[in-house]
Amino acid sequence: MTSLQPLNDSSAPTILVGVDFGLPNFDSELEELGLLAQTAGLNPVARMTCKRKAPDAALFVGSGKADEIKLLANQLGAVEVLFDQSLSPAQQRNLERKLELPVNDRTLLILEIFGQRARSHEGKLQVELARMQYLSTRLVRRWSHLERQSGGIGMRGGPGETQIELDRRMIGENIKKIKDRLTKVKRQRQTQRRQRERRDAFNISLVGYTNAGKSTLFNALVKAKAYAADKLFATLDTTTRQLYLGEAGRSVSLSDTVGFIRDLPHGLIDAFQATLQEAVDADLLLHVVDVASPHFSEQMAEVQRVLQEIGAADIPQVLVFNKLDALDETRRPHHLVDTFDLNGVQTPRIFLSAKNGEGLQALRSELARIVMGGTLPEGYAGDFPESHVASLE
């Protein structure tokens, strides 16, 4: 079964493909992939989804479905095909031969976006490491200059083999150099953290799904000018500022971190370990949630999964249900402050709009209470109108 959905017309059409293997949270509309594609500067013109029990070893979608994709691409004049799942090097190579078009996957797409957005020296190093690790498995098809290599008398193997070996060695050496430089960055961060500890600093990190409004909230709290936009992965580099809490009579350290996303490539998690270390070493996490998103429950679960993976799952959290301004009146909560059952733990929850400032003072008061050693408030886990509790919780 295949479903097609036309998208906007463009001069460089891209077809989006997703395969439903029966796993939970499959994005049947390929909405997030479309947003990622647009963020990277691509122009999707059609979406195609299909169901399979397991990936085809050679073509991922099988030969019949590959023929359908090729026909659709010819009809629409597509110049690229983008898959929502990660492809193996062999599957990617076979699909390109079959479709006679460039084929890329979600992993490379996220890497491209990260490469476009990284600004700091550390961020650029982290992106380059992840990109090198990804390309190291795809040397044969990604390095165009290899096609100019030719065999000859006395040469071992086929055309270009010696150059491929040289490139593999070069990439391996580059990966080692980048890792060494990132190790130095980690040491510098550790020194900075020790200095904060000596000053008895209380460290808070903003975490959450990409585009939940973390940077907008960060700017609203500390009057900073960190880049914030209504797009995926607007912020990649960790920014730290001092936040003064008048009710506590002291300042705390507030850090804005990179947003999480479904199926975040493991290489990126490893490469961004130095940045995500801000979350691991925090005394408190502000988990920012886009309450206006119909998928916010799944997004919260994905953030919890990544926090578990980086060793930050046991750090206390405050849930910040952001974008209150985007809810219509029938869906607004009765109270701005309550508690929410997060993995069996009653967790403080604040409803606010970082955009217009509603609820910001309630968040400041809650942070001051926690910094002064306050315990979790007695509360209730749901305060929406009854008809909307099930859908929002």
LODRENBA-654394 format. One line per 8 residues: number of its first residue (from 1); their letters; for each residue x, y, z negated of N, C-alpha, C. Coordinates in pm, whole numbers, always signed. Layout:
NUM = a = X:Y:Z:X:Y:Z:X:Y:Z  ...
END
This chain:
1 = mtslqpln = +85:-119:+0:+0:+0:+0:+88:+124:+0  +65:+214:+94:+144:+336:+106:+53:+457:+106  +92:+561:+34:+14:+684:+35:+101:+797:+86  +43:+882:+170:+116:+995:+226:+48:+1124:+185  +128:+1226:+159:+71:+1356:+123:+153:+1465:+189  +97:+1536:+287:+172:+1641:+354:+211:+1751:+257  +328:+1809:+278:+373:+1923:+197:+393:+2042:+291  +468:+2140:+244:+485:+2260:+325:+570:+2233:+449
9 = dssaptil = +540:+2308:+555:+618:+2296:+677:+753:+2362:+656  +855:+2318:+728:+987:+2376:+711:+1071:+2348:+832  +1182:+2418:+841:+1273:+2397:+953:+1369:+2282:+928  +1381:+2236:+803:+1468:+2124:+771:+1389:+2024:+687  +1299:+1948:+748:+1206:+1862:+673:+1276:+1748:+602  +1227:+1719:+481:+1276:+1607:+400:+1158:+1522:+356  +1172:+1391:+367:+1067:+1299:+323:+1102:+1245:+185  +1007:+1250:+92:+1025:+1199:-43:+967:+1058:-51
17 = vgvdfglp = +1040:+966:-111:+996:+827:-121:+1008:+779:-266  +903:+718:-318:+905:+660:-452:+847:+520:-449  +902:+431:-529:+856:+292:-533:+807:+259:-673  +684:+212:-681:+623:+175:-808:+652:+28:-836  +737:+3:-935:+771:-134:-973:+690:-180:-1094  +583:-109:-1124:+498:-145:-1236:+548:-96:-1369  +649:-9:-1368:+704:+45:-1492:+618:+162:-1538  +614:+188:-1670:+533:+301:-1720:+587:+435:-1671
25 = nfdselee = +497:+531:-1665:+532:+669:-1631:+580:+688:-1488  +540:+598:-1397:+575:+620:-1257:+505:+745:-1206  +581:+832:-1143:+529:+959:-1092:+468:+935:-954  +340:+897:-952:+275:+858:-827:+263:+973:-728  +264:+1096:-777:+255:+1212:-689:+393:+1264:-648  +498:+1205:-705:+637:+1250:-680:+651:+1400:-704  +575:+1448:-804:+574:+1591:-835:+712:+1638:-880  +773:+1563:-972:+902:+1605:-1026:+1010:+1598:-920
33 = lgllaqta = +1008:+1493:-836:+1107:+1483:-729:+1093:+1601:-633  +968:+1640:-605:+947:+1756:-519:+1005:+1883:-579  +987:+1902:-710:+1043:+2019:-777:+1195:+2016:-775  +1252:+1896:-797:+1397:+1883:-791:+1448:+1916:-652  +1379:+1865:-550:+1420:+1890:-412:+1417:+2039:-381  +1310:+2106:-422:+1299:+2249:-396:+1404:+2327:-475  +1432:+2283:-597:+1535:+2348:-677:+1671:+2340:-608  +1696:+2226:-540:+1823:+2207:-471:+1826:+2275:-335
41 = glnpvarm = +1714:+2340:-295:+1710:+2409:-167:+1659:+2324:-53  +1604:+2205:-82:+1548:+2120:+22:+1403:+2158:+49  +1350:+2111:+161:+1214:+2146:+200:+1134:+2019:+229  +1068:+1962:+128:+990:+1841:+149:+870:+1867:+240  +843:+1771:+331:+726:+1783:+418:+628:+1668:+401  +669:+1560:+334:+577:+1447:+312:+625:+1364:+195  +529:+1302:+127:+559:+1209:+19:+509:+1071:+58  +587:+969:+31:+547:+832:+57:+573:+749:-68
49 = tckrkapd = +470:+679:-115:+488:+589:-229:+440:+450:-190  +499:+348:-250:+459:+211:-225:+482:+129:-351  +428:+8:-353:+442:-81:-467:+522:-204:-429  +610:-245:-520:+688:-367:-504:+708:-430:-642  +728:-561:-643:+758:-629:-768:+903:-607:-809  +990:-596:-709:+1133:-577:-736:+1196:-509:-615  +1309:-440:-633:+1374:-376:-518:+1425:-478:-419  +1415:-446:-291:+1476:-528:-188:+1627:-510:-195
57 = aalfvgsg = +1700:-620:-196:+1846:-613:-216:+1914:-532:-106  +1863:-541:+16:+1930:-476:+128:+1878:-335:+154  +1744:-319:+154:+1685:-191:+196:+1601:-124:+87  +1601:-177:-33:+1528:-124:-147:+1377:-132:-129  +1326:-83:-16:+1181:-84:+8:+1138:-199:+99  +1233:-275:+154:+1199:-380:+248:+1199:-328:+392  +1214:-418:+487:+1227:-376:+627:+1098:-316:+682  +982:-373:+643:+855:-320:+694:+832:-177:+651
65 = kadeikll = +855:-150:+524:+835:-14:+473:+939:+81:+531  +1061:+30:+554:+1163:+114:+616:+1121:+155:+756  +1055:+63:+829:+1004:+97:+962:+899:+207:+954  +813:+202:+850:+711:+306:+832:+776:+442:+805  +879:+441:+722:+949:+566:+691:+1013:+623:+817  +1073:+535:+898:+1138:+580:+1021:+1035:+640:+1116  +920:+576:+1129:+814:+627:+1216:+766:+764:+1169  +743:+776:+1036:+699:+903:+981:+803:+1012:+1002
73 = anqlgave = +930:+977:+983:+1038:+1074:+1003:+1043:+1123:+1147  +1023:+1032:+1240:+1022:+1072:+1381:+903:+1162:+1412  +788:+1130:+1352:+669:+1211:+1377:+684:+1353:+1324  +748:+1365:+1208:+759:+1496:+1142:+890:+1567:+1172  +980:+1499:+1241:+1110:+1559:+1269:+1196:+1575:+1145  +1184:+1481:+1053:+1260:+1488:+928:+1409:+1472:+954  +1488:+1539:+873:+1633:+1531:+888:+1698:+1462:+769  +1619:+1423:+668:+1674:+1355:+550:+1562:+1281:+478
81 = vlfdqsls = +1599:+1171:+410:+1505:+1095:+328:+1559:+1092:+186  +1474:+1123:+90:+1516:+1133:-50:+1435:+1036:-136  +1505:+947:-207:+1440:+846:-291:+1435:+893:-437  +1324:+859:-505:+1305:+899:-644:+1384:+812:-740  +1429:+695:-693:+1509:+606:-777:+1653:+603:-727  +1741:+552:-812:+1881:+540:-773:+1899:+423:-677  +1978:+444:-573:+2008:+341:-474:+2150:+292:-495  +2171:+165:-468:+2308:+112:-470:+2379:+160:-344
89 = paqqrnle = +2513:+163:-343:+2585:+204:-222:+2544:+122:-100  +2525:-9:-117:+2487:-94:-4:+2348:-59:+46  +2252:-38:-45:+2117:-1:-3:+2116:+132:+70  +2193:+227:+19:+2200:+358:+82:+2259:+348:+223  +2364:+269:+236:+2429:+252:+366:+2336:+181:+465  +2268:+75:+418:+2179:+0:+506:+2059:+84:+550  +2006:+165:+458:+1892:+250:+493:+1932:+355:+596  +2051:+411:+582:+2094:+511:+679:+2109:+451:+818
97 = rklelpvn = +2159:+327:+823:+2172:+261:+953:+2034:+230:+1011  +1941:+190:+924:+1807:+154:+969:+1728:+277:+1013  +1734:+384:+934:+1653:+503:+960:+1721:+600:+1056  +1852:+584:+1070:+1932:+675:+1152:+1921:+818:+1102  +1915:+829:+968:+1906:+959:+901:+1987:+955:+772  +2032:+1070:+722:+2095:+1072:+589:+1993:+1029:+483  +2036:+945:+391:+1951:+897:+281:+2021:+929:+150  +1951:+995:+60:+2008:+1026:-71:+1910:+985:-180
105 = drtllile = +1957:+982:-304:+1873:+939:-414:+1866:+1044:-524  +1786:+1014:-624:+1762:+1107:-734:+1892:+1145:-806  +1982:+1047:-819:+2107:+1073:-891:+2189:+1181:-821  +2209:+1166:-690:+2287:+1266:-616:+2217:+1401:-617  +2084:+1399:-609:+2008:+1524:-611:+2033:+1602:-740  +2027:+1532:-854:+2052:+1598:-983:+2196:+1648:-990  +2289:+1569:-938:+2429:+1611:-936:+2446:+1739:-854  +2375:+1746:-740:+2384:+1865:-656:+2330:+1988:-730
113 = ifgqrars = +2218:+1971:-799:+2160:+2083:-874:+2256:+2127:-984  +2311:+2030:-1057:+2405:+2064:-1163:+2526:+2137:-1105  +2572:+2093:-986:+2686:+2158:-923:+2657:+2302:-886  +2533:+2329:-844:+2493:+2465:-808:+2480:+2555:-930  +2442:+2497:-1044:+2405:+2579:-1160:+2518:+2598:-1261  +2617:+2511:-1262:+2723:+2521:-1363:+2797:+2654:-1348  +2817:+2723:-1458:+2883:+2853:-1455:+3013:+2854:-1536  +3012:+2792:-1651:+3131:+2796:-1737:+3236:+2697:-1687
121 = hegklqve = +3358:+2717:-1733:+3467:+2626:-1697:+3434:+2484:-1741  +3382:+2471:-1862:+3348:+2338:-1913:+3237:+2273:-1831  +3134:+2352:-1799:+3023:+2298:-1721:+3069:+2249:-1585  +3155:+2326:-1520:+3205:+2287:-1388:+3288:+2159:-1398  +3367:+2147:-1504:+3445:+2025:-1523:+3355:+1903:-1540  +3250:+1920:-1617:+3160:+1809:-1644:+3087:+1763:-1518  +3042:+1861:-1438:+2974:+1827:-1313:+3071:+1759:-1216  +3192:+1811:-1207:+3289:+1751:-1116:+3323:+1609:-1156
129 = larmqyls = +3333:+1582:-1285:+3359:+1446:-1331:+3247:+1352:-1289  +3124:+1392:-1313:+3010:+1308:-1275:+3005:+1287:-1125  +3033:+1392:-1049:+3029:+1381:-903:+3138:+1287:-852  +3258:+1297:-909:+3368:+1208:-869:+3334:+1062:-900  +3277:+1040:-1018:+3242:+904:-1056:+3135:+846:-964  +3042:+930:-920:+2937:+885:-828:+2996:+855:-690  +3078:+946:-639:+3132:+929:-504:+3234:+818:-495  +3295:+781:-607:+3398:+677:-603:+3342:+544:-555
137 = trlvrrws = +3211:+523:-572:+3150:+397:-525:+3100:+409:-382  +3112:+528:-322:+3055:+550:-189:+3157:+608:-92  +3283:+574:-113:+3390:+630:-31:+3373:+601:+117  +3333:+480:+150:+3329:+438:+289:+3235:+526:+371  +3126:+572:+311:+3025:+642:+389:+3024:+794:+363  +3090:+839:+256:+3077:+980:+221:+3192:+1066:+272  +3304:+1006:+304:+3420:+1087:+341:+3436:+1084:+493  +3391:+1189:+560:+3383:+1190:+705:+3520:+1178:+771
145 = hlerqsgg = +3626:+1226:+705:+3757:+1223:+770:+3807:+1080:+787  +3748:+984:+716:+3790:+845:+732:+3760:+795:+873  +3656:+853:+936:+3618:+807:+1069:+3728:+838:+1171  +3818:+930:+1138:+3923:+967:+1232:+4044:+875:+1220  +4044:+787:+1119:+4155:+694:+1102:+4144:+584:+1206  +4254:+536:+1255:+4251:+430:+1355:+4353:+324:+1321  +4321:+202:+1359:+4412:+91:+1333:+4522:+86:+1436  +4617:-2:+1416:+4726:-15:+1513:+4812:-135:+1480
153 = igmrggpg = +4911:-160:+1562:+4999:-275:+1541:+5070:-259:+1407  +5068:-363:+1328:+5135:-360:+1200:+5048:-310:+1087  +4929:-257:+1120:+4839:-209:+1015:+4757:-324:+960  +4739:-327:+830:+4658:-431:+767:+4513:-387:+763  +4422:-480:+788:+4279:-450:+776:+4229:-367:+892  +4107:-315:+877:+4041:-240:+981:+4079:-94:+979  +4018:-18:+1071:+4046:+127:+1080:+4015:+199:+950  +4107:+283:+909:+4082:+368:+793:+4102:+302:+659
161 = etqieldr = +4137:+177:+654:+4144:+110:+525:+4251:+171:+435  +4367:+201:+493:+4474:+260:+413:+4432:+395:+358  +4364:+476:+438:+4319:+607:+391:+4217:+593:+280  +4128:+492:+290:+4030:+470:+184:+4100:+438:+54  +4203:+356:+61:+4278:+321:-61:+4343:+446:-120  +4397:+532:-33:+4457:+656:-81:+4354:+747:-148  +4236:+753:-85:+4130:+837:-142:+4081:+783:-275  +4073:+651:-284:+4032:+591:-412:+4133:+627:-522
169 = rmigenik = +4260:+620:-486:+4364:+653:-584:+4356:+801:-622  +4332:+886:-521:+4322:+1030:-548:+4205:+1061:-638  +4090:+1000:-612:+3972:+1023:-696:+3998:+972:-836  +4060:+854:-848:+4092:+800:-980:+4181:+893:-1060  +4280:+953:-992:+4370:+1047:-1059:+4295:+1174:-1100  +4206:+1221:-1012:+4127:+1340:-1045:+4036:+1316:-1165  +3974:+1198:-1168:+3887:+1164:-1281:+3966:+1165:-1411  +4086:+1110:-1408:+4171:+1108:-1529:+4207:+1249:-1572
177 = kikdrltk = +4241:+1336:-1477:+4277:+1474:-1511:+4159:+1549:-1573  +4041:+1530:-1511:+3922:+1600:-1563:+3890:+1552:-1703  +3900:+1422:-1727:+3874:+1368:-1860:+3971:+1425:-1962  +4099:+1439:-1923:+4198:+1497:-2014:+4163:+1642:-2048  +4119:+1716:-1947:+4084:+1857:-1970:+3959:+1868:-2057  +3863:+1777:-2036:+3743:+1779:-2120:+3774:+1740:-2263  +3874:+1652:-2282:+3916:+1616:-2417:+3967:+1739:-2492  +4041:+1826:-2420:+4089:+1950:-2481:+3971:+2041:-2518
185 = vkrqrqtq = +3871:+2046:-2430:+3752:+2127:-2459:+3683:+2076:-2584  +3673:+1942:-2596:+3611:+1884:-2715:+3687:+1923:-2840  +3821:+1921:-2833:+3901:+1959:-2950:+3876:+2104:-2988  +3866:+2190:-2885:+3837:+2330:-2912:+3701:+2346:-2980  +3601:+2271:-2933:+3468:+2277:-2994:+3473:+2226:-3138  +3550:+2120:-3161:+3561:+2068:-3297:+3624:+2172:-3390  +3723:+2245:-3339:+3785:+2351:-3419:+3683:+2459:-3452  +3603:+2498:-3351:+3499:+2597:-3375:+3396:+2548:-3475
193 = rrqrerrd = +3361:+2419:-3467:+3263:+2364:-3561:+3318:+2362:-3703  +3446:+2327:-3716:+3507:+2327:-3850:+3507:+2467:-3909  +3531:+2568:-3824:+3528:+2705:-3872:+3388:+2744:-3919  +3286:+2698:-3843:+3148:+2727:-3885:+3116:+2656:-4016  +3168:+2533:-4032:+3142:+2458:-4155:+3205:+2528:-4274  +3326:+2583:-4253:+3392:+2653:-4363:+3313:+2778:-4403  +3241:+2834:-4305:+3159:+2950:-4335:+3021:+2910:-4387  +3005:+2781:-4411:+2877:+2728:-4459:+2765:+2761:-4361
201 = afnislvg = +2793:+2744:-4231:+2695:+2777:-4129:+2590:+2666:-4119  +2469:+2707:-4089:+2360:+2612:-4063:+2339:+2612:-3912  +2354:+2495:-3849:+2353:+2486:-3703:+2221:+2431:-3651  +2159:+2506:-3560:+2033:+2465:-3497:+2056:+2456:-3347  +2010:+2346:-3287:+2021:+2330:-3142:+1882:+2318:-3080  +1864:+2388:-2969:+1742:+2376:-2890:+1756:+2257:-2795  +1663:+2165:-2799:+1662:+2053:-2706:+1522:+2044:-2646  +1510:+1970:-2538:+1380:+1953:-2477:+1390:+1917:-2331
209 = ytnagkst = +1277:+1884:-2274:+1270:+1850:-2132:+1301:+1974:-2050  +1359:+1954:-1934:+1392:+2069:-1850:+1268:+2150:-1815  +1283:+2280:-1814:+1177:+2376:-1783:+1070:+2384:-1892  +1105:+2345:-2014:+1009:+2358:-2125:+1010:+2498:-2184  +1109:+2578:-2146:+1116:+2716:-2195:+1219:+2737:-2304  +1321:+2652:-2310:+1423:+2664:-2416:+1498:+2797:-2408  +1543:+2832:-2287:+1622:+2955:-2274:+1537:+3079:-2299  +1411:+3076:-2259:+1321:+3189:-2288:+1303:+3204:-2438
217 = lfnalvka = +1287:+3092:-2509:+1274:+3096:-2655:+1404:+3144:-2718  +1517:+3095:-2668:+1649:+3137:-2718:+1663:+3288:-2707  +1631:+3342:-2590:+1641:+3487:-2569:+1548:+3564:-2661  +1427:+3510:-2682:+1330:+3578:-2767:+1375:+3580:-2913  +1441:+3476:-2957:+1482:+3466:-3098:+1605:+3551:-3129  +1703:+3550:-3039:+1831:+3615:-3070:+1855:+3739:-2983  +1754:+3778:-2904:+1766:+3896:-2816:+1886:+3885:-2724  +1909:+3761:-2677:+2020:+3738:-2584:+1972:+3757:-2441
225 = kayaadkl = +2061:+3739:-2347:+2027:+3752:-2206:+2070:+3626:-2130  +2052:+3510:-2194:+2082:+3385:-2126:+1990:+3368:-2007  +2042:+3308:-1898:+1963:+3293:-1777:+1842:+3204:-1804  +1725:+3251:-1766:+1603:+3175:-1783:+1517:+3193:-1659  +1465:+3083:-1607:+1380:+3089:-1487:+1284:+2973:-1488  +1174:+2988:-1413:+1073:+2884:-1405:+1116:+2781:-1301  +1221:+2706:-1333:+1273:+2605:-1242:+1346:+2499:-1325  +1371:+2385:-1263:+1437:+2277:-1334:+1586:+2307:-1350
233 = fatldttt = +1641:+2274:-1467:+1783:+2291:-1496:+1830:+2434:-1473  +1751:+2532:-1521:+1794:+2671:-1509:+1919:+2695:-1593  +1934:+2621:-1703:+2049:+2638:-1793:+2128:+2509:-1802  +2258:+2516:-1777:+2343:+2398:-1792:+2447:+2417:-1902  +2491:+2539:-1921:+2600:+2563:-2016:+2545:+2599:-2154  +2603:+2539:-2257:+2560:+2568:-2393:+2597:+2711:-2431  +2500:+2783:-2485:+2522:+2919:-2534:+2486:+2923:-2682  +2572:+2981:-2765:+2550:+2987:-2909:+2551:+3132:-2957
241 = rqlylgea = +2450:+3165:-3037:+2440:+3300:-3094:+2398:+3288:-3241  +2415:+3396:-3315:+2372:+3402:-3453:+2227:+3450:-3460  +2146:+3381:-3539:+2007:+3417:-3558:+1988:+3455:-3705  +1948:+3580:-3729:+1927:+3624:-3866:+1784:+3595:-3909  +1770:+3525:-4022:+1639:+3493:-4079:+1620:+3576:-4205  +1540:+3682:-4192:+1524:+3776:-4303:+1469:+3711:-4428  +1374:+3618:-4413:+1313:+3555:-4530:+1412:+3467:-4605  +1515:+3419:-4535:+1617:+3338:-4601:+1736:+3423:-4644
249 = grsvslsd = +1744:+3545:-4592:+1853:+3635:-4627:+1988:+3589:-4573  +1987:+3520:-4461:+2114:+3472:-4404:+2096:+3446:-4254  +2210:+3424:-4187:+2211:+3393:-4045:+2235:+3245:-4024  +2186:+3194:-3913:+2213:+3055:-3872:+2269:+3059:-3731  +2333:+2950:-3692:+2389:+2938:-3558:+2288:+2868:-3469  +2249:+2932:-3357:+2149:+2876:-3267:+2213:+2850:-3131  +2198:+2725:-3080:+2259:+2687:-2952:+2152:+2642:-2854  +2165:+2689:-2731:+2076:+2647:-2622:+2151:+2543:-2540
257 = tvgfirdl = +2090:+2426:-2518:+2158:+2316:-2449:+2088:+2282:-2318  +2153:+2199:-2238:+2097:+2155:-2110:+1968:+2075:-2133  +1873:+2093:-2042:+1747:+2020:-2053:+1760:+1875:-2013  +1674:+1791:-2069:+1672:+1649:-2035:+1570:+1626:-1924  +1578:+1509:-1862:+1484:+1475:-1755:+1475:+1324:-1745  +1365:+1276:-1691:+1347:+1133:-1672:+1457:+1078:-1581  +1508:+960:-1618:+1611:+893:-1538:+1734:+980:-1518  +1772:+1055:-1621:+1896:+1132:-1614:+2011:+1035:-1591
265 = phglidaf = +2091:+1055:-1486:+2200:+962:-1456:+2293:+942:-1576  +2326:+816:-1604:+2412:+787:-1719:+2547:+858:-1707  +2594:+871:-1584:+2721:+941:-1565:+2714:+1085:-1612  +2597:+1147:-1596:+2582:+1284:-1643:+2576:+1291:-1794  +2511:+1192:-1856:+2507:+1190:-2002:+2649:+1179:-2057  +2730:+1092:-1996:+2868:+1076:-2038:+2948:+1203:-2012  +2930:+1260:-1891:+3008:+1376:-1853:+2973:+1498:-1936  +2846:+1507:-1979:+2802:+1622:-2056:+2809:+1598:-2207
273 = qatlqeav = +2885:+1496:-2247:+2892:+1464:-2388:+2943:+1581:-2471  +3037:+1657:-2416:+3091:+1771:-2491:+2984:+1876:-2514  +2901:+1901:-2412:+2793:+1998:-2428:+2686:+1945:-2521  +2645:+1820:-2501:+2542:+1762:-2585:+2589:+1740:-2728  +2721:+1749:-2750:+2774:+1734:-2885:+2718:+1841:-2978  +2678:+1955:-2921:+2616:+2060:-3002:+2489:+2008:-3069  +2415:+1923:-2995:+2294:+1863:-3052:+2329:+1757:-3155  +2431:+1678:-3126:+2471:+1571:-3217:+2515:+1627:-3352
281 = dadlllhv = +2583:+1742:-3350:+2640:+1800:-3472:+2547:+1900:-3540  +2426:+1916:-3489:+2334:+2015:-3546:+2277:+1968:-3680  +2242:+2066:-3763:+2170:+2036:-3888:+2021:+2022:-3862  +1974:+2084:-3754:+1831:+2082:-3720:+1817:+2095:-3569  +1721:+2022:-3513:+1690:+2032:-3371:+1555:+2101:-3353  +1551:+2201:-3268:+1424:+2259:-3225:+1387:+2191:-3094  +1293:+2098:-3101:+1251:+2022:-2984:+1140:+2100:-2915  +1175:+2165:-2803:+1080:+2252:-2732:+1000:+2167:-2633
289 = vdvasphf = +867:+2181:-2639:+776:+2102:-2557:+688:+2196:-2475  +673:+2167:-2348:+580:+2243:-2264:+440:+2188:-2285  +366:+2249:-2377:+235:+2197:-2415:+134:+2209:-2301  +163:+2294:-2202:+71:+2310:-2090:+88:+2201:-1984  +196:+2125:-1994:+220:+2019:-1896:+130:+1899:-1925  +66:+1842:-1823:-16:+1723:-1845:+66:+1601:-1883  +198:+1610:-1865:+287:+1496:-1893:+373:+1519:-2017  +330:+1610:-2106:+420:+1647:-2215:+450:+1531:-2310
297 = seqmaevq = +357:+1437:-2327:+382:+1322:-2414:+496:+1236:-2359  +493:+1210:-2228:+599:+1133:-2165:+732:+1208:-2171  +726:+1340:-2155:+849:+1419:-2162:+909:+1416:-2301  +823:+1422:-2404:+872:+1412:-2542:+940:+1277:-2564  +879:+1172:-2513:+936:+1037:-2530:+1072:+1027:-2462  +1088:+1092:-2345:+1216:+1088:-2275:+1323:+1163:-2352  +1286:+1276:-2412:+1383:+1350:-2494:+1427:+1265:-2612  +1332:+1197:-2676:+1367:+1111:-2789:+1461:+999:-2746
305 = rvlqeiga = +1438:+946:-2625:+1524:+838:-2574:+1667:+887:-2555  +1683:+1008:-2496:+1817:+1062:-2474:+1884:+1096:-2607  +1807:+1150:-2701:+1864:+1180:-2833:+1916:+1053:-2899  +1841:+943:-2882:+1886:+815:-2935:+2017:+772:-2870  +2025:+795:-2739:+2143:+752:-2664:+2268:+830:-2702  +2254:+957:-2737:+2371:+1038:-2771:+2397:+1042:-2921  +2318:+966:-2998:+2343:+957:-3142:+2285:+1069:-3223  +2179:+1134:-3172:+2119:+1248:-3244:+1976:+1219:-3289
313 = adipqvlv = +1935:+1093:-3286:+1795:+1060:-3314:+1757:+1083:-3461  +1855:+1079:-3552:+1823:+1090:-3695:+1832:+1233:-3748  +1864:+1327:-3661:+1872:+1467:-3705:+1730:+1522:-3720  +1701:+1591:-3831:+1565:+1647:-3851:+1524:+1737:-3735  +1396:+1735:-3703:+1345:+1814:-3592:+1230:+1904:-3637  +1215:+2012:-3565:+1093:+2093:-3567:+1041:+2096:-3425  +916:+2058:-3407:+856:+2059:-3274:+804:+2199:-3242  +843:+2250:-3129:+796:+2381:-3084:+712:+2358:-2959
321 = fnkldald = +580:+2364:-2975:+490:+2348:-2861:+476:+2483:-2792  +556:+2501:-2688:+569:+2629:-2619:+465:+2643:-2507  +460:+2763:-2450:+370:+2800:-2339:+224:+2799:-2382  +202:+2845:-2506:+66:+2858:-2558:-17:+2951:-2470  +49:+3048:-2408:-21:+3144:-2322:-80:+3079:-2198  -29:+2959:-2162:-78:+2891:-2041:-199:+2802:-2069  -241:+2790:-2197:-357:+2708:-2231:-484:+2793:-2225  -592:+2735:-2173:-718:+2808:-2177:-775:+2800:-2320
329 = etrrphhl = -876:+2880:-2346:-929:+2895:-2482:-978:+2763:-2541  -1034:+2675:-2458:-1088:+2548:-2510:-980:+2453:-2556  -855:+2477:-2516:-746:+2386:-2552:-652:+2446:-2656  -678:+2566:-2700:-590:+2628:-2797:-606:+2563:-2934  -498:+2553:-3012:-507:+2493:-3146:-579:+2585:-3243  -632:+2526:-3349:-697:+2605:-3453:-594:+2679:-3539  -476:+2619:-3554:-370:+2677:-3637:-238:+2673:-3559  -150:+2767:-3587:-21:+2772:-3519:+83:+2682:-3585
337 = vdtfdlng = +61:+2645:-3711:+158:+2563:-3784:+88:+2442:-3842  +141:+2323:-3816:+90:+2201:-3877:+201:+2095:-3871  +168:+1968:-3881:+267:+1862:-3865:+219:+1766:-3757  +313:+1692:-3702:+287:+1600:-3592:+357:+1468:-3623  +290:+1357:-3597:+349:+1226:-3620:+447:+1195:-3508  +576:+1209:-3537:+681:+1182:-3440:+757:+1058:-3482  +730:+947:-3415:+794:+819:-3446:+773:+781:-3593  +652:+805:-3643:+620:+767:-3780:+661:+868:-3884
345 = vqtprifl = +717:+980:-3843:+761:+1084:-3936:+675:+1209:-3916  +616:+1260:-4025:+540:+1384:-4016:+637:+1500:-3997  +634:+1557:-3877:+732:+1656:-3835:+668:+1793:-3822  +729:+1899:-3876:+672:+2033:-3860:+652:+2067:-3713  +539:+2128:-3683:+509:+2167:-3545:+460:+2312:-3544  +515:+2391:-3450:+478:+2530:-3434:+428:+2550:-3291  +311:+2610:-3278:+261:+2649:-3147:+301:+2794:-3122  +357:+2821:-3005:+396:+2959:-2976:+405:+2983:-2826
353 = sakngegl = +424:+3107:-2792:+452:+3148:-2655:+581:+3229:-2658  +688:+3169:-2610:+815:+3243:-2605:+804:+3360:-2508  +710:+3350:-2416:+693:+3454:-2314:+633:+3581:-2371  +525:+3567:-2452:+461:+3689:-2504:+483:+3710:-2654  +554:+3618:-2718:+592:+3637:-2859:+494:+3582:-2960  +377:+3533:-2918:+281:+3478:-3014:+340:+3355:-3084  +336:+3355:-3217:+385:+3242:-3294:+532:+3247:-3329  +606:+3345:-3276:+750:+3352:-3304:+778:+3376:-3452
361 = qalrsela = +698:+3462:-3515:+719:+3489:-3657:+692:+3365:-3740  +593:+3285:-3699:+566:+3159:-3770:+685:+3066:-3761  +751:+3063:-3645:+870:+2979:-3630:+984:+3031:-3717  +1004:+3162:-3719:+1109:+3218:-3803:+1086:+3184:-3950  +960:+3195:-3993:+928:+3164:-4133:+954:+3017:-4163  +919:+2929:-4069:+941:+2785:-4090:+1090:+2754:-4096  +1169:+2817:-4010:+1313:+2796:-4012:+1373:+2847:-4143  +1326:+2962:-4189:+1376:+3016:-4315:+1346:+2921:-4430
369 = rivmggtl = +1225:+2865:-4430:+1186:+2772:-4536:+1277:+2649:-4537  +1307:+2597:-4417:+1392:+2478:-4407:+1535:+2510:-4450  +1587:+2625:-4403:+1724:+2663:-4437:+1741:+2681:-4587  +1635:+2728:-4653:+1641:+2746:-4799:+1619:+2617:-4875  +1608:+2506:-4802:+1596:+2376:-4869:+1456:+2329:-4888  +1361:+2385:-4812:+1222:+2346:-4826:+1195:+2207:-4774  +1099:+2140:-4833:+1058:+2008:-4787:+950:+2023:-4681  +917:+1914:-4614:+814:+1917:-4511:+681:+1959:-4572
377 = pegyagdf = +608:+2046:-4505:+480:+2090:-4560:+375:+1981:-4553  +285:+1981:-4649:+169:+1892:-4640:+78:+1947:-4531  +39:+1864:-4437:-41:+1915:-4328:-115:+1804:-4259  -161:+1832:-4142:-238:+1736:-4065:-172:+1725:-3929  -194:+1612:-3863:-121:+1586:-3740:-193:+1632:-3616  -307:+1693:-3629:-376:+1740:-3510:-470:+1853:-3543  -463:+1964:-3468:-551:+2074:-3499:-615:+2133:-3375  -621:+2053:-3265:-692:+2096:-3147:-840:+2069:-3164
385 = peshvasl = -924:+2134:-3084:-1065:+2098:-3083:-1079:+1948:-3058  -1177:+1885:-3124:-1189:+1740:-3123:-1188:+1681:-2983  -1253:+1744:-2889:-1263:+1688:-2754:-1129:+1684:-2682  -1028:+1752:-2737:-899:+1758:-2668:-787:+1693:-2749  -814:+1643:-2864:-709:+1584:-2947:-645:+1466:-2877  -726:+1376:-2821:-674:+1255:-2760:-580:+1287:-2642  -620:+1384:-2561:-541:+1413:-2442:-412:+1488:-2474  -414:+1564:-2583:-295:+1643:-2616:-203:+1575:-2714
393 = e = -244:+1468:-2778:-158:+1401:-2872:-127:+1260:-2828
END
